[in-house]
Amino acid sequence: MSSVHPSDSGVQRKGSLLRTVRAVAWSLIGLRKGSEYQQDLQKINPLHIIVVGLLAIFLLVLSLIAVVNWVV
């Protein structure tokens, strides 16, 4: 009988915060090389992408509101 540890069956992804921020920023702009996208898929934690993406969208909305208030 073999015992499989839950962490042994999954892939551990260790991605830096800077790499995640760069990937989210490029995705918001809409420009990303295919090879870099594949590297991101292998190295970045999906939970980190969600958190950084929500934070980036929140900051984008706040900056747009600030620009509108400044112009008007």
Buried (B, 14 or more C-beta within 10 A) or exposed (E): EEEEEEEEEEEEEEBEEEBBBBBBBBBEEEEBEEEEEEBBEEBBEEEBBEBBBEEBEEEEEEEEEEEEEEEE
